[in-house]
Amino acid sequence: MSADRPLIAVLDYGIGNLHSAHKAIEKMGADARLTADAGLIAGADGVVLPGVGAFGACMDTLRSVGLETPALDAVASGRPFLGICVGMQMLFDGSEENDDVTGLGVIPGTIRWIPPGVKRPQMQWNRLELRRPDDPMLADLGDDPWVYFVHSLHGVPSDPAVVAATCEYGTELNAAFRLDNVFATQFHPEKSGPTGLRLLANFVGVCAAARDGAVA
């Protein structure tokens, strides 16, 4: 582990292309580790939960490989935590996609289908409307931040104040969330060009600041 680069654990539960998120975070200056090691996760400066595919399959696999408790412990520790795409959805209480499967319950609320009237999934670039522009994760994204989405559902939190960004797709959809030390995106930062890499660089900076006891 580098003394300068923050150690960031990317949870490896064997679903989807976890390597792209891992490599992008590494490119932004982190000592990023794709890992299922509970000890390494507990000692990391920050933790990332990526995910693609179905909500139920991702939750079932996360639990079967023993990573539910390390993920929840990381959130409870107050260290920076980032959820990406289905990893974001897993932080909610549950999803209409698989309503018999409970989520991690970190962000109170439900993952709901994109309303009828538009093509599902939304598989395109779309513009973010920042609801919390002062959030350090959203710093320096520019005046016209475009990011890449692939999703048929979106998060509807119990408390609208946790919505950090939205996008327009037939209606207003929630695109990013902030609750205490947890930040989560429906879009894929690792596939979102310079804007997405800037967001991941912000996360690396937040992790370094938290490690050093500074205010991000």
RANORBEL-V591451 format. One line per field, one symbol per residue. ss: DSSP state (2 for helix, 1 for strand, 0 for the rest). phi: phi as a letter, one per 20 degrees, with the letter a starting at -180 (. if undefined). A space follows every 10 residues. Layout:
ss = ???
phi = ???
This chain:
ss = 0000001111 1000000222 2222222000 1111100222 2220011110 0000222222 2222000222 2222222001 1111022220 0111122200 0100001111 1110000000 0111111011 0000022200 0000011111 1011111002 2211111100 0111111110 0111100022 2022222222 2222222222 200000
phi = .ffeefeced fddmdmefff fgfffffeoe eecebdefff ffeffbccde rboegfffff fgffemdffg fffffffnfg ccdclfffff fefabffbfe deefmfdfqc ecfggfocfd ffcafbeedf ecfefgfdfm enecfdcddb adcbecffdg fefebcbdbm bfdedbcccl edcbcffdgf ddlgffffff fffgffffff femeef
